[in-house]
Amino acid sequence: MADPDNGSGVEKLALAALGAFSLTADRADQLADALAAKGGLRREEARALVHELTSRWRGDAQRLGEQAGEGLAGVFHQLGLVTREDFDELELRVAQLEHRLRLLEQ
């Protein structure tokens, strides 16, 4: 059974990642200005902090997406389903075999 704490952590990570992706450059500057004003940081330090956090969130979101993709690939394999890549590879192999057979028949 899944650990409920892990699920909520993944959910929080996903929500944070969505927030990071929606953060525009203009909004990032506004956030840096607010951090600088309220946090006693220099504007450059606040901008560096915002940039670091959004980069980290984007990396976490990418890793989460990759893990979800790997999990789905395992489920597809267990169900006996093929991926588009597998299908395309088999289609190419069949075409090559048909071509060889035609050459032998001539």
Secondary structure, DSSP 8 states (H G I E B T S, - for coil): ---HHHHHHHHHHHHHHHHHHH--HHHHHHHHHHHHHHH---HHHHHHHHHHHHHHHHHHHHHHHHHHHHHHHHHHHHHT---HHHHHHHHHHHHHHHHHHHHHH-
